[in-house]
Amino acid sequence: MLKIEKINQFYGQSHTLWDLDLEIKKGRCTCIMGRNGVGKTTLSKVIMGLLPIKDGKLLYKKKDISKLSDYKRANIAIGYVPQGREIFSQLTVKENLEIGVLSNRNKITKVPEKIYDLFPVLKQMEKRKGGDLSGGQQQQLAIARALCIDPEFLILDEPSEGIQPNIVSQIGEVIDYLTKEENITVMLVEQKLPFARKHGDDFYVIDRGSVVANGEINQLSDDIIKKHLSV
Ligand SMILES: Nc1ncnc2c1ncn2[C@@H]1O[C@H](COP(=O)(O)OP(=O)(O)OP(=O)(O)O)[C@@H](O)[C@H]1O
C-alpha cells in the first residue's frame, strides 16, 4: 500500500529522518514505535505532505506521491489524525465531521450513519462544541472526522495518549474493525506496548530517525524493547 524508500528529512540544519525505508501492507495495522523525539510524528507529517523531504520516494499504491500537496493526498484517500487531534473547538461535533465529508472521495454530502455507529457518543453530542468535549471524546471525534473522507489508508498519531482506559479500548476496537472488516490500512504511531501488541499486525521501531527493527508484531522481542523502547 505504502512503500517508503530512503527518505531524508531536515528541519533547517537538523537531519531528522535518515535513509528511512518502510513498507505498510494493505489491510494491516502497522505500529510505528520509538522513544520520544525519534521522528515518528515527522514521518507521519512527511507522508501527509505537511513536511517536505530532501530525497527519497513515497510510493502510495506504486505511485510516487512525494510531490503532491497535503490537500491532494486527502483526495487520494489518506486520512490523518494528528497528535493533539486538532479538532475545531468552536465548531459543533457535526460541523467538525462535515469538514471531513467535504474531502470525501465519493462526494457524499452527509455524515454517514456508520460513523455514528462506530462512535455513538458523537451522535449524542452532535450539537455540542468540539472544545467542550472531554479529551477522549475529542480523540474519537478526530478519528471519526478522518473516517468521513472514506480513507483507504489512515494514520493515527498516538491515539491512546492521555486518554482514559475505557475510551482507549473503544478506539482499539474501531482499529480492529477498520482493518479486519473494512480492509482499511492503518499506520498507528504508538508508544504503549500492550495497545500495539493487541491491535497491531506489524511493527517498525525507529531510533534517531532510522528504522532499527521491524517485523510482525509477535516478533517484537524483549531485546528490541530493552534496546530501543524502554526509558
Ligand atoms: N518544527 C520543528 N523544528 C525543528 N525541530 C523539530 C520540529 N519538530 C520536531 N523537531 C525535532 O525533530 C525530532 C523528531 O521529532 P518528532 O516530533 O518527529 O518525534 P516523535 O518520535 O514523534 O516524538 P514524540 O513521541 O515525543 O511525539 C525531535 O528532535 C524534535 O525536537
The ligand as a Gaussian input file, in Angstrom:
#p B3LYP/6-31G(d) Opt

LIG

0 1
 N        9.235000      22.105000      13.754000
 C       10.397000      21.597000      14.184000
 N       11.546000      22.292000      14.056000
 C       12.731000      21.783000      14.468000
 N       12.885000      20.565000      15.036000
 C       11.773000      19.829000      15.189000
 C       10.474000      20.307000      14.768000
 N        9.557000      19.338000      15.062000
 C       10.244000      18.319000      15.624000
 N       11.563000      18.617000      15.696000
 C       12.623000      17.723000      16.233000
 O       12.699000      16.590000      15.393000
 C       12.925000      15.414000      16.187000
 C       11.800000      14.395000      15.925000
 O       10.565000      14.922000      16.429000
 P        9.191000      14.131000      16.292000
 O        8.129000      15.007000      16.863000
 O        9.032000      13.655000      14.912000
 O        9.463000      12.893000      17.263000
 P        8.444000      11.807000      17.844000
 O        9.128000      10.500000      17.733000
 O        7.118000      11.939000      17.190000
 O        8.339000      12.248000      19.372000
 P        7.122000      12.123000      20.416000
 O        6.962000      10.672000      20.715000
 O        7.620000      12.904000      21.593000
 O        5.911000      12.725000      19.792000
 C       12.997000      15.871000      17.647000
 O       14.345000      16.034000      17.975000
 C       12.279000      17.204000      17.612000
 O       12.780000      18.058000      18.618000

